[in-house]
Amino acid sequence: MVVTGVVLSLLLAALLALTGSGKVLNTSSSQGIRDSLTVPPSLWRAIGLFELVLVVALILGAFLPAATVVGAIGVVVLMIGAIVTRLRALGVAQPAGLVADGVVLLVGVLAAVLRTA
């Protein structure tokens, strides 16, 4: 179960590295998402930096279980914020986005649970 937790953590780290770097580098696809959610650019960049910090925690978690738990808690907070933001901006108009956010939230919880089991 520990190996599964490490694998999930590393997969989350890869996903967050992609999304976080897109926000920090202000890519056009990231701008489109940001604009559809009506998030200010400075907050969007700050969220991207937070995602990159979580990447470091999740990678360190391969060696230090406590880091996985800290990273996973961060992912849970991040994804709850993402779900609330998406619901406020779009309601249920984009169910695929809500499902994707929910799946990432679930994977974050599973990574922490399996890593410490």
Beta strands, then each sheet from edge to edge (+ up, - down):
end
